[in-house]
């Protein structure tokens, strides 16, 4: 395992062409293909952010609801 990782690291250092960006990313920034790819990346980040925001807001709601139920149960026990 250790030797295979060392071989892969050496190959990546000796073959810098493997680490180059793809032609569409490496092209001029004003081209339509590059702008389209940038918009696709932004839209995917927006969808991912929206889903993560939904999860976080759901767990915040659950936390608030649990606190309300805890307060109600403590009030009914003391009465």
PDB file with SEQRES, HELIX, SHEET and CRYST1 records, atoms N, CA, C and O in Angstrom:
SEQRES   1 A   79  UNK UNK UNK UNK UNK UNK UNK UNK UNK UNK UNK UNK UNK          
SEQRES   2 A   79  UNK UNK UNK UNK UNK UNK UNK UNK UNK UNK UNK UNK UNK          
SEQRES   3 A   79  UNK UNK UNK UNK UNK UNK UNK UNK UNK UNK UNK UNK UNK          
SEQRES   4 A   79  UNK UNK UNK UNK UNK UNK UNK UNK UNK UNK UNK UNK UNK          
SEQRES   5 A   79  UNK UNK UNK UNK UNK UNK UNK UNK UNK UNK UNK UNK UNK          
SEQRES   6 A   79  UNK UNK UNK UNK UNK UNK UNK UNK UNK UNK UNK UNK UNK          
SEQRES   7 A   79  UNK                                                          
HELIX    1 AA1 UNK A    2  UNK A   14  1                                  13    
HELIX    2 AA2 UNK A   16  UNK A   19  5                                   4    
HELIX    3 AA3 UNK A   23  UNK A   26  1                                   4    
HELIX    4 AA4 UNK A   32  UNK A   78  1                                  47    
CRYST1    1.000    1.000    1.000  90.00  90.00  90.00 P 1           1          
ATOM      1  N   UNK A   1       0.829  -1.194   0.000  1.00  0.00           N  
ATOM      2  CA  UNK A   1       0.000   0.000   0.000  1.00  0.00           C  
ATOM      3  C   UNK A   1       0.867   1.249   0.000  1.00  0.00           C  
ATOM      4  O   UNK A   1       0.605   2.189  -0.750  1.00  0.00           O  
ATOM      5  N   UNK A   2       1.885   1.263   0.826  1.00  0.00           N  
ATOM      6  CA  UNK A   2       2.755   2.422   0.942  1.00  0.00           C  
ATOM      7  C   UNK A   2       3.511   2.664  -0.365  1.00  0.00           C  
ATOM      8  O   UNK A   2       3.662   3.803  -0.806  1.00  0.00           O  
ATOM      9  N   UNK A   3       3.984   1.575  -0.974  1.00  0.00           N  
ATOM     10  CA  UNK A   3       4.754   1.708  -2.212  1.00  0.00           C  
ATOM     11  C   UNK A   3       3.870   2.156  -3.373  1.00  0.00           C  
ATOM     12  O   UNK A   3       4.309   2.929  -4.224  1.00  0.00           O  
ATOM     13  N   UNK A   4       2.649   1.681  -3.411  1.00  0.00           N  
ATOM     14  CA  UNK A   4       1.773   2.097  -4.505  1.00  0.00           C  
ATOM     15  C   UNK A   4       1.454   3.595  -4.408  1.00  0.00           C  
ATOM     16  O   UNK A   4       1.370   4.277  -5.429  1.00  0.00           O  
ATOM     17  N   UNK A   5       1.280   4.095  -3.211  1.00  0.00           N  
ATOM     18  CA  UNK A   5       1.040   5.525  -3.025  1.00  0.00           C  
ATOM     19  C   UNK A   5       2.271   6.331  -3.428  1.00  0.00           C  
ATOM     20  O   UNK A   5       2.149   7.403  -4.021  1.00  0.00           O  
ATOM     21  N   UNK A   6       3.438   5.823  -3.112  1.00  0.00           N  
ATOM     22  CA  UNK A   6       4.676   6.486  -3.485  1.00  0.00           C  
ATOM     23  C   UNK A   6       4.856   6.498  -5.000  1.00  0.00           C  
ATOM     24  O   UNK A   6       5.313   7.491  -5.565  1.00  0.00           O  
ATOM     25  N   UNK A   7       4.502   5.408  -5.651  1.00  0.00           N  
ATOM     26  CA  UNK A   7       4.609   5.325  -7.113  1.00  0.00           C  
ATOM     27  C   UNK A   7       3.643   6.301  -7.777  1.00  0.00           C  
ATOM     28  O   UNK A   7       4.007   6.981  -8.736  1.00  0.00           O  
ATOM     29  N   UNK A   8       2.426   6.372  -7.277  1.00  0.00           N  
ATOM     30  CA  UNK A   8       1.445   7.300  -7.839  1.00  0.00           C  
ATOM     31  C   UNK A   8       1.900   8.746  -7.640  1.00  0.00           C  
ATOM     32  O   UNK A   8       1.780   9.554  -8.561  1.00  0.00           O  
ATOM     33  N   UNK A   9       2.415   9.084  -6.471  1.00  0.00           N  
ATOM     34  CA  UNK A   9       2.889  10.442  -6.216  1.00  0.00           C  
ATOM     35  C   UNK A   9       4.056  10.788  -7.130  1.00  0.00           C  
ATOM     36  O   UNK A   9       4.122  11.897  -7.662  1.00  0.00           O  
ATOM     37  N   UNK A  10       4.975   9.848  -7.316  1.00  0.00           N  
ATOM     38  CA  UNK A  10       6.120  10.088  -8.203  1.00  0.00           C  
ATOM     39  C   UNK A  10       5.662  10.253  -9.644  1.00  0.00           C  
ATOM     40  O   UNK A  10       6.188  11.100 -10.367  1.00  0.00           O  
ATOM     41  N   UNK A  11       4.690   9.456 -10.069  1.00  0.00           N  
ATOM     42  CA  UNK A  11       4.192   9.560 -11.439  1.00  0.00           C  
ATOM     43  C   UNK A  11       3.518  10.913 -11.669  1.00  0.00           C  
ATOM     44  O   UNK A  11       3.680  11.507 -12.735  1.00  0.00           O  
ATOM     45  N   UNK A  12       2.776  11.399 -10.699  1.00  0.00           N  
ATOM     46  CA  UNK A  12       2.126  12.692 -10.848  1.00  0.00           C  
ATOM     47  C   UNK A  12       3.132  13.835 -10.879  1.00  0.00           C  
ATOM     48  O   UNK A  12       2.918  14.835 -11.564  1.00  0.00           O  
ATOM     49  N   UNK A  13       4.230  13.690 -10.137  1.00  0.00           N  
ATOM     50  CA  UNK A  13       5.251  14.729 -10.155  1.00  0.00           C  
ATOM     51  C   UNK A  13       6.057  14.709 -11.452  1.00  0.00           C  
ATOM     52  O   UNK A  13       6.499  15.755 -11.928  1.00  0.00           O  
ATOM     53  N   UNK A  14       6.244  13.525 -12.017  1.00  0.00           N  
ATOM     54  CA  UNK A  14       7.043  13.411 -13.231  1.00  0.00           C  
ATOM     55  C   UNK A  14       6.228  13.638 -14.500  1.00  0.00           C  
ATOM     56  O   UNK A  14       6.799  13.891 -15.561  1.00  0.00           O  
ATOM     57  N   UNK A  15       4.919  13.552 -14.409  1.00  0.00           N  
ATOM     58  CA  UNK A  15       4.045  13.740 -15.565  1.00  0.00           C  
ATOM     59  C   UNK A  15       3.110  14.915 -15.319  1.00  0.00           C  
ATOM     60  O   UNK A  15       1.942  14.697 -14.995  1.00  0.00           O  
ATOM     61  N   UNK A  16       3.577  16.154 -15.461  1.00  0.00           N  
ATOM     62  CA  UNK A  16       2.728  17.307 -15.133  1.00  0.00           C  
ATOM     63  C   UNK A  16       1.555  17.481 -16.091  1.00  0.00           C  
ATOM     64  O   UNK A  16       0.605  18.195 -15.769  1.00  0.00           O  
ATOM     65  N   UNK A  17       1.598  16.841 -17.270  1.00  0.00           N  
ATOM     66  CA  UNK A  17       0.471  16.964 -18.193  1.00  0.00           C  
ATOM     67  C   UNK A  17      -0.795  16.348 -17.620  1.00  0.00           C  
ATOM     68  O   UNK A  17      -1.899  16.761 -17.974  1.00  0.00           O  
ATOM     69  N   UNK A  18      -0.649  15.378 -16.751  1.00  0.00           N  
ATOM     70  CA  UNK A  18      -1.805  14.732 -16.135  1.00  0.00           C  
ATOM     71  C   UNK A  18      -2.541  15.719 -15.231  1.00  0.00           C  
ATOM     72  O   UNK A  18      -3.758  15.631 -15.072  1.00  0.00           O  
ATOM     73  N   UNK A  19      -1.810  16.649 -14.645  1.00  0.00           N  
ATOM     74  CA  UNK A  19      -2.398  17.600 -13.703  1.00  0.00           C  
ATOM     75  C   UNK A  19      -2.981  18.842 -14.364  1.00  0.00           C  
ATOM     76  O   UNK A  19      -3.537  19.700 -13.678  1.00  0.00           O  
ATOM     77  N   UNK A  20      -2.865  18.952 -15.675  1.00  0.00           N  
ATOM     78  CA  UNK A  20      -3.378  20.126 -16.378  1.00  0.00           C  
ATOM     79  C   UNK A  20      -4.904  20.142 -16.364  1.00  0.00           C  
ATOM     80  O   UNK A  20      -5.558  19.105 -16.250  1.00  0.00           O  
ATOM     81  N   UNK A  21      -5.438  21.331 -16.480  1.00  0.00           N  
ATOM     82  CA  UNK A  21      -6.890  21.477 -16.538  1.00  0.00           C  
ATOM     83  C   UNK A  21      -7.407  21.004 -17.889  1.00  0.00           C  
ATOM     84  O   UNK A  21      -6.651  20.907 -18.856  1.00  0.00           O  
ATOM     85  N   UNK A  22      -8.689  20.713 -17.945  1.00  0.00           N  
ATOM     86  CA  UNK A  22      -9.283  20.291 -19.212  1.00  0.00           C  
ATOM     87  C   UNK A  22      -9.294  21.477 -20.184  1.00  0.00           C  
ATOM     88  O   UNK A  22      -9.203  22.623 -19.744  1.00  0.00           O  
ATOM     89  N   UNK A  23      -9.404  21.231 -21.483  1.00  0.00           N  
ATOM     90  CA  UNK A  23      -9.348  22.330 -22.453  1.00  0.00           C  
ATOM     91  C   UNK A  23     -10.445  23.378 -22.258  1.00  0.00           C  
ATOM     92  O   UNK A  23     -10.210  24.561 -22.507  1.00  0.00           O  
ATOM     93  N   UNK A  24     -11.607  22.979 -21.829  1.00  0.00           N  
ATOM     94  CA  UNK A  24     -12.675  23.965 -21.668  1.00  0.00           C  
ATOM     95  C   UNK A  24     -12.428  24.863 -20.455  1.00  0.00           C  
ATOM     96  O   UNK A  24     -12.813  26.032 -20.475  1.00  0.00           O  
ATOM     97  N   UNK A  25     -11.797  24.347 -19.406  1.00  0.00           N  
ATOM     98  CA  UNK A  25     -11.478  25.185 -18.247  1.00  0.00           C  
ATOM     99  C   UNK A  25     -10.256  26.042 -18.510  1.00  0.00           C  
ATOM    100  O   UNK A  25     -10.127  27.134 -17.955  1.00  0.00           O  
ATOM    101  N   UNK A  26      -9.367  25.559 -19.344  1.00  0.00           N  
ATOM    102  CA  UNK A  26      -8.100  26.234 -19.595  1.00  0.00           C  
ATOM    103  C   UNK A  26      -8.218  27.308 -20.673  1.00  0.00           C  
ATOM    104  O   UNK A  26      -7.272  28.061 -20.906  1.00  0.00           O  
ATOM    105  N   UNK A  27      -9.356  27.381 -21.319  1.00  0.00           N  
ATOM    106  CA  UNK A  27      -9.512  28.317 -22.433  1.00  0.00           C  
ATOM    107  C   UNK A  27      -9.712  29.749 -21.937  1.00  0.00           C  
ATOM    108  O   UNK A  27      -9.630  30.028 -20.741  1.00  0.00           O  
ATOM    109  N   UNK A  28      -9.975  30.643 -22.882  1.00  0.00           N  
ATOM    110  CA  UNK A  28     -10.147  32.054 -22.551  1.00  0.00           C  
ATOM    111  C   UNK A  28     -11.383  32.255 -21.681  1.00  0.00           C  
ATOM    112  O   UNK A  28     -12.391  31.576 -21.877  1.00  0.00           O  
ATOM    113  N   UNK A  29     -11.320  33.171 -20.729  1.00  0.00           N  
ATOM    114  CA  UNK A  29     -12.445  33.358 -19.806  1.00  0.00           C  
ATOM    115  C   UNK A  29     -13.707  33.929 -20.446  1.00  0.00           C  
ATOM    116  O   UNK A  29     -14.782  33.809 -19.856  1.00  0.00           O  
ATOM    117  N   UNK A  30     -13.627  34.530 -21.599  1.00  0.00           N  
ATOM    118  CA  UNK A  30     -14.796  35.141 -22.204  1.00  0.00           C  
ATOM    119  C   UNK A  30     -15.561  34.241 -23.150  1.00  0.00           C  
ATOM    120  O   UNK A  30     -16.580  34.660 -23.698  1.00  0.00           O  
ATOM    121  N   UNK A  31     -15.107  33.023 -23.358  1.00  0.00           N  
ATOM    122  CA  UNK A  31     -15.773  32.137 -24.310  1.00  0.00           C  
ATOM    123  C   UNK A  31     -17.114  31.650 -23.765  1.00  0.00           C  
ATOM    124  O   UNK A  31     -17.273  31.500 -22.553  1.00  0.00           O  
ATOM    125  N   UNK A  32     -18.073  31.405 -24.647  1.00  0.00           N  
ATOM    126  CA  UNK A  32     -19.396  30.963 -24.200  1.00  0.00           C  
ATOM    127  C   UNK A  32     -19.365  29.626 -23.454  1.00  0.00           C  
ATOM    128  O   UNK A  32     -20.139  29.420 -22.519  1.00  0.00           O  
ATOM    129  N   UNK A  33     -18.473  28.720 -23.865  1.00  0.00           N  
ATOM    130  CA  UNK A  33     -18.407  27.425 -23.187  1.00  0.00           C  
ATOM    131  C   UNK A  33     -17.936  27.584 -21.739  1.00  0.00           C  
ATOM    132  O   UNK A  33     -18.454  26.923 -20.838  1.00  0.00           O  
ATOM    133  N   UNK A  34     -16.972  28.446 -21.522  1.00  0.00           N  
ATOM    134  CA  UNK A  34     -16.477  28.685 -20.170  1.00  0.00           C  
ATOM    135  C   UNK A  34     -17.534  29.386 -19.324  1.00  0.00           C  
ATOM    136  O   UNK A  34     -17.718  29.048 -18.155  1.00  0.00           O  
ATOM    137  N   UNK A  35     -18.222  30.353 -19.903  1.00  0.00           N  
ATOM    138  CA  UNK A  35     -19.276  31.048 -19.150  1.00  0.00           C  
ATOM    139  C   UNK A  35     -20.435  30.110 -18.833  1.00  0.00           C  
ATOM    140  O   UNK A  35     -21.020  30.184 -17.753  1.00  0.00           O  
ATOM    141  N   UNK A  36     -20.764  29.234 -19.767  1.00  0.00           N  
ATOM    142  CA  UNK A  36     -21.812  28.249 -19.511  1.00  0.00           C  
ATOM    143  C   UNK A  36     -21.437  27.293 -18.401  1.00  0.00           C  
ATOM    144  O   UNK A  36     -22.269  26.938 -17.566  1.00  0.00           O  
ATOM    145  N   UNK A  37     -20.177  26.875 -18.393  1.00  0.00           N  
ATOM    146  CA  UNK A  37     -19.723  25.975 -17.338  1.00  0.00           C  
ATOM    147  C   UNK A  37     -19.717  26.676 -15.982  1.00  0.00           C  
ATOM    148  O   UNK A  37     -20.058  26.077 -14.963  1.00  0.00           O  
ATOM    149  N   UNK A  38     -19.327  27.943 -15.980  1.00  0.00           N  
ATOM    150  CA  UNK A  38     -19.362  28.706 -14.728  1.00  0.00           C  
ATOM    151  C   UNK A  38     -20.789  28.843 -14.202  1.00  0.00           C  
ATOM    152  O   UNK A  38     -21.021  28.723 -12.999  1.00  0.00           O  
ATOM    153  N   UNK A  39     -21.743  29.093 -15.095  1.00  0.00           N  
ATOM    154  CA  UNK A  39     -23.141  29.193 -14.665  1.00  0.00           C  
ATOM    155  C   UNK A  39     -23.661  27.849 -14.164  1.00  0.00           C  
ATOM    156  O   UNK A  39     -24.447  27.798 -13.218  1.00  0.00           O  
ATOM    157  N   UNK A  40     -23.223  26.762 -14.797  1.00  0.00           N  
ATOM    158  CA  UNK A  40     -23.626  25.439 -14.330  1.00  0.00           C  
ATOM    159  C   UNK A  40     -23.082  25.169 -12.940  1.00  0.00           C  
ATOM    160  O   UNK A  40     -23.780  24.614 -12.090  1.00  0.00           O  
ATOM    161  N   UNK A  41     -21.843  25.559 -12.707  1.00  0.00           N  
ATOM    162  CA  UNK A  41     -21.250  25.374 -11.373  1.00  0.00           C  
ATOM    163  C   UNK A  41     -22.003  26.206 -10.341  1.00  0.00           C  
ATOM    164  O   UNK A  41     -22.283  25.727  -9.242  1.00  0.00           O  
ATOM    165  N   UNK A  42     -22.331  27.448 -10.689  1.00  0.00           N  
ATOM    166  CA  UNK A  42     -23.072  28.298  -9.752  1.00  0.00           C  
ATOM    167  C   UNK A  42     -24.465  27.745  -9.455  1.00  0.00           C  
ATOM    168  O   UNK A  42     -24.924  27.797  -8.314  1.00  0.00           O  
ATOM    169  N   UNK A  43     -25.136  27.217 -10.479  1.00  0.00           N  
ATOM    170  CA  UNK A  43     -26.468  26.663 -10.242  1.00  0.00           C  
ATOM    171  C   UNK A  43     -26.396  25.405  -9.386  1.00  0.00           C  
ATOM    172  O   UNK A  43     -27.252  25.195  -8.526  1.00  0.00           O  
ATOM    173  N   UNK A  44     -25.391  24.570  -9.607  1.00  0.00           N  
ATOM    174  CA  UNK A  44     -25.248  23.384  -8.756  1.00  0.00           C  
ATOM    175  C   UNK A  44     -24.916  23.773  -7.320  1.00  0.00           C  
ATOM    176  O   UNK A  44     -25.393  23.141  -6.378  1.00  0.00           O  
ATOM    177  N   UNK A  45     -24.098  24.811  -7.150  1.00  0.00           N  
ATOM    178  CA  UNK A  45     -23.810  25.277  -5.797  1.00  0.00           C  
ATOM    179  C   UNK A  45     -25.065  25.849  -5.149  1.00  0.00           C  
ATOM    180  O   UNK A  45     -25.265  25.689  -3.945  1.00  0.00           O  
ATOM    181  N   UNK A  46     -25.913  26.514  -5.931  1.00  0.00           N  
ATOM    182  CA  UNK A  46     -27.163  27.048  -5.401  1.00  0.00           C  
ATOM    183  C   UNK A  46     -28.113  25.955  -4.951  1.00  0.00           C  
ATOM    184  O   UNK A  46     -28.739  26.059  -3.897  1.00  0.00           O  
ATOM    185  N   UNK A  47     -28.218  24.906  -5.753  1.00  0.00           N  
ATOM    186  CA  UNK A  47     -29.086  23.784  -5.374  1.00  0.00           C  
ATOM    187  C   UNK A  47     -28.551  23.116  -4.121  1.00  0.00           C  
ATOM    188  O   UNK A  47     -29.313  22.814  -3.203  1.00  0.00           O  
ATOM    189  N   UNK A  48     -27.238  22.881  -4.077  1.00  0.00           N  
ATOM    190  CA  UNK A  48     -26.633  22.244  -2.906  1.00  0.00           C  
ATOM    191  C   UNK A  48     -26.826  23.112  -1.666  1.00  0.00           C  
ATOM    192  O   UNK A  48     -27.163  22.605  -0.596  1.00  0.00           O  
ATOM    193  N   UNK A  49     -26.614  24.413  -1.809  1.00  0.00           N  
ATOM    194  CA  UNK A  49     -26.815  25.320  -0.677  1.00  0.00           C  
ATOM    195  C   UNK A  49     -28.262  25.345  -0.212  1.00  0.00           C  
ATOM    196  O   UNK A  49     -28.532  25.415   0.987  1.00  0.00           O  
ATOM    197  N   UNK A  50     -29.199  25.287  -1.162  1.00  0.00           N  
ATOM    198  CA  UNK A  50     -30.611  25.267  -0.790  1.00  0.00           C  
ATOM    199  C   UNK A  50     -30.991  24.011  -0.019  1.00  0.00           C  
ATOM    200  O   UNK A  50     -31.741  24.075   0.955  1.00  0.00           O  
ATOM    201  N   UNK A  51     -30.477  22.885  -0.453  1.00  0.00           N  
ATOM    202  CA  UNK A  51     -30.758  21.624   0.250  1.00  0.00           C  
ATOM    203  C   UNK A  51     -30.137  21.642   1.641  1.00  0.00           C  
ATOM    204  O   UNK A  51     -30.774  21.232   2.611  1.00  0.00           O  
ATOM    205  N   UNK A  52     -28.895  22.116   1.744  1.00  0.00           N  
ATOM    206  CA  UNK A  52     -28.255  22.195   3.062  1.00  0.00           C  
ATOM    207  C   UNK A  52     -28.991  23.164   3.972  1.00  0.00           C  
ATOM    208  O   UNK A  52     -29.130  22.903   5.167  1.00  0.00           O  
ATOM    209  N   UNK A  53     -29.463  24.274   3.429  1.00  0.00           N  
ATOM    210  CA  UNK A  53     -30.239  25.222   4.227  1.00  0.00           C  
ATOM    211  C   UNK A  53     -31.530  24.570   4.720  1.00  0.00           C  
ATOM    212  O   UNK A  53     -31.955  24.800   5.852  1.00  0.00           O  
ATOM    213  N   UNK A  54     -32.149  23.760   3.867  1.00  0.00           N  
ATOM    214  CA  UNK A  54     -33.359  23.050   4.275  1.00  0.00           C  
ATOM    215  C   UNK A  54     -33.100  22.099   5.429  1.00  0.00           C  
ATOM    216  O   UNK A  54     -33.885  22.039   6.376  1.00  0.00           O  
ATOM    217  N   UNK A  55     -31.998  21.350   5.356  1.00  0.00           N  
ATOM    218  CA  UNK A  55     -31.660  20.437   6.451  1.00  0.00           C  
ATOM    219  C   UNK A  55     -31.403  21.198   7.743  1.00  0.00           C  
ATOM    220  O   UNK A  55     -31.901  20.814   8.802  1.00  0.00           O  
ATOM    221  N   UNK A  56     -30.635  22.265   7.662  1.00  0.00           N  
ATOM    222  CA  UNK A  56     -30.309  23.030   8.865  1.00  0.00           C  
ATOM    223  C   UNK A  56     -31.560  23.640   9.465  1.00  0.00           C  
ATOM    224  O   UNK A  56     -31.747  23.595  10.681  1.00  0.00           O  
ATOM    225  N   UNK A  57     -32.414  24.206   8.641  1.00  0.00           N  
ATOM    226  CA  UNK A  57     -33.635  24.819   9.172  1.00  0.00           C  
ATOM    227  C   UNK A  57     -34.564  23.769   9.768  1.00  0.00           C  
ATOM    228  O   UNK A  57     -35.258  24.050  10.745  1.00  0.00           O  
ATOM    229  N   UNK A  58     -34.593  22.562   9.200  1.00  0.00           N  
ATOM    230  CA  UNK A  58     -35.414  21.499   9.768  1.00  0.00           C  
ATOM    231  C   UNK A  58     -34.913  21.104  11.149  1.00  0.00           C  
ATOM    232  O   UNK A  58     -35.716  20.895  12.059  1.00  0.00           O  
ATOM    233  N   UNK A  59     -33.598  20.998  11.320  1.00  0.00           N  
ATOM    234  CA  UNK A  59     -33.069  20.618  12.627  1.00  0.00           C  
ATOM    235  C   UNK A  59     -33.215  21.752  13.638  1.00  0.00           C  
ATOM    236  O   UNK A  59     -33.381  21.494  14.830  1.00  0.00           O  
ATOM    237  N   UNK A  60     -33.154  22.998  13.182  1.00  0.00           N  
ATOM    238  CA  UNK A  60     -33.419  24.122  14.091  1.00  0.00           C  
ATOM    239  C   UNK A  60     -34.873  24.083  14.537  1.00  0.00           C  
ATOM    240  O   UNK A  60     -35.169  24.330  15.706  1.00  0.00           O  
ATOM    241  N   UNK A  61     -35.777  23.776  13.625  1.00  0.00           N  
ATOM    242  CA  UNK A  61     -37.187  23.639  13.972  1.00  0.00           C  
ATOM    243  C   UNK A  61     -37.384  22.510  14.991  1.00  0.00           C  
ATOM    244  O   UNK A  61     -38.114  22.675  15.967  1.00  0.00           O  
ATOM    245  N   UNK A  62     -36.734  21.370  14.763  1.00  0.00           N  
ATOM    246  CA  UNK A  62     -36.857  20.258  15.713  1.00  0.00           C  
ATOM    247  C   UNK A  62     -36.329  20.644  17.094  1.00  0.00           C  
ATOM    248  O   UNK A  62     -36.899  20.249  18.111  1.00  0.00           O  
ATOM    249  N   UNK A  63     -35.241  21.414  17.129  1.00  0.00           N  
ATOM    250  CA  UNK A  63     -34.682  21.826  18.411  1.00  0.00           C  
ATOM    251  C   UNK A  63     -35.650  22.753  19.146  1.00  0.00           C  
ATOM    252  O   UNK A  63     -35.873  22.599  20.347  1.00  0.00           O  
ATOM    253  N   UNK A  64     -36.224  23.715  18.422  1.00  0.00           N  
ATOM    254  CA  UNK A  64     -37.187  24.629  19.050  1.00  0.00           C  
ATOM    255  C   UNK A  64     -38.412  23.872  19.548  1.00  0.00           C  
ATOM    256  O   UNK A  64     -38.915  24.135  20.640  1.00  0.00           O  
ATOM    257  N   UNK A  65     -38.884  22.931  18.738  1.00  0.00           N  
ATOM    258  CA  UNK A  65     -40.062  22.152  19.116  1.00  0.00           C  
ATOM    259  C   UNK A  65     -39.781  21.296  20.349  1.00  0.00           C  
ATOM    260  O   UNK A  65     -40.641  21.152  21.218  1.00  0.00           O  
ATOM    261  N   UNK A  66     -38.587  20.733  20.422  1.00  0.00           N  
ATOM    262  CA  UNK A  66     -38.224  19.924  21.588  1.00  0.00           C  
ATOM    263  C   UNK A  66     -38.160  20.783  22.843  1.00  0.00           C  
ATOM    264  O   UNK A  66     -38.586  20.352  23.915  1.00  0.00           O  
ATOM    265  N   UNK A  67     -37.627  21.999  22.715  1.00  0.00           N  
ATOM    266  CA  UNK A  67     -37.586  22.897  23.873  1.00  0.00           C  
ATOM    267  C   UNK A  67     -38.996  23.282  24.324  1.00  0.00           C  
ATOM    268  O   UNK A  67     -39.265  23.350  25.524  1.00  0.00           O  
ATOM    269  N   UNK A  68     -39.895  23.535  23.369  1.00  0.00           N  
ATOM    270  CA  UNK A  68     -41.269  23.875  23.729  1.00  0.00           C  
ATOM    271  C   UNK A  68     -41.939  22.707  24.442  1.00  0.00           C  
ATOM    272  O   UNK A  68     -42.626  22.910  25.443  1.00  0.00           O  
ATOM    273  N   UNK A  69     -41.752  21.508  23.949  1.00  0.00           N  
ATOM    274  CA  UNK A  69     -42.356  20.342  24.592  1.00  0.00           C  
ATOM    275  C   UNK A  69     -41.770  20.097  25.970  1.00  0.00           C  
ATOM    276  O   UNK A  69     -42.476  19.676  26.887  1.00  0.00           O  
ATOM    277  N   UNK A  70     -40.458  20.363  26.117  1.00  0.00           N  
ATOM    278  CA  UNK A  70     -39.827  20.205  27.423  1.00  0.00           C  
ATOM    279  C   UNK A  70     -40.394  21.215  28.418  1.00  0.00           C  
ATOM    280  O   UNK A  70     -40.644  20.868  29.573  1.00  0.00           O  
ATOM    281  N   UNK A  71     -40.599  22.454  27.988  1.00  0.00           N  
ATOM    282  CA  UNK A  71     -41.169  23.473  28.873  1.00  0.00           C  
ATOM    283  C   UNK A  71     -42.600  23.124  29.252  1.00  0.00           C  
ATOM    284  O   UNK A  71     -42.995  23.297  30.405  1.00  0.00           O  
ATOM    285  N   UNK A  72     -43.374  22.638  28.300  1.00  0.00           N  
ATOM    286  CA  UNK A  72     -44.763  22.271  28.586  1.00  0.00           C  
ATOM    287  C   UNK A  72     -44.806  21.102  29.564  1.00  0.00           C  
ATOM    288  O   UNK A  72     -45.638  21.081  30.471  1.00  0.00           O  
ATOM    289  N   UNK A  73     -43.922  20.139  29.384  1.00  0.00           N  
ATOM    290  CA  UNK A  73     -43.931  18.972  30.280  1.00  0.00           C  
ATOM    291  C   UNK A  73     -43.454  19.363  31.681  1.00  0.00           C  
ATOM    292  O   UNK A  73     -43.938  18.806  32.666  1.00  0.00           O  
ATOM    293  N   UNK A  74     -42.526  20.300  31.788  1.00  0.00           N  
ATOM    294  CA  UNK A  74     -42.084  20.745  33.104  1.00  0.00           C  
ATOM    295  C   UNK A  74     -43.157  21.559  33.801  1.00  0.00           C  
ATOM    296  O   UNK A  74     -43.288  21.484  35.023  1.00  0.00           O  
ATOM    297  N   UNK A  75     -43.918  22.327  33.062  1.00  0.00           N  
ATOM    298  CA  UNK A  75     -44.994  23.124  33.666  1.00  0.00           C  
ATOM    299  C   UNK A  75     -46.088  22.194  34.159  1.00  0.00           C  
ATOM    300  O   UNK A  75     -46.613  22.400  35.253  1.00  0.00           O  
ATOM    301  N   UNK A  76     -46.445  21.179  33.390  1.00  0.00           N  
ATOM    302  CA  UNK A  76     -47.526  20.281  33.787  1.00  0.00           C  
ATOM    303  C   UNK A  76     -47.107  19.393  34.955  1.00  0.00           C  
ATOM    304  O   UNK A  76     -47.966  18.964  35.726  1.00  0.00           O  
ATOM    305  N   UNK A  77     -45.837  19.108  35.107  1.00  0.00           N  
ATOM    306  CA  UNK A  77     -45.368  18.308  36.242  1.00  0.00           C  
ATOM    307  C   UNK A  77     -45.429  19.112  37.526  1.00  0.00           C  
ATOM    308  O   UNK A  77     -45.771  18.562  38.573  1.00  0.00           O  
ATOM    309  N   UNK A  78     -45.106  20.395  37.478  1.00  0.00           N  
ATOM    310  CA  UNK A  78     -45.089  21.227  38.687  1.00  0.00           C  
ATOM    311  C   UNK A  78     -46.507  21.609  39.117  1.00  0.00           C  
ATOM    312  O   UNK A  78     -46.711  21.967  40.277  1.00  0.00           O  
ATOM    313  N   UNK A  79     -47.483  21.545  38.224  1.00  0.00           N  
ATOM    314  CA  UNK A  79     -48.853  21.926  38.599  1.00  0.00           C  
ATOM    315  C   UNK A  79     -49.553  20.863  39.363  1.00  0.00           C  
ATOM    316  O   UNK A  79     -50.709  21.038  39.746  1.00  0.00           O  
TER     317      UNK A  79                                                      
END                                                                             
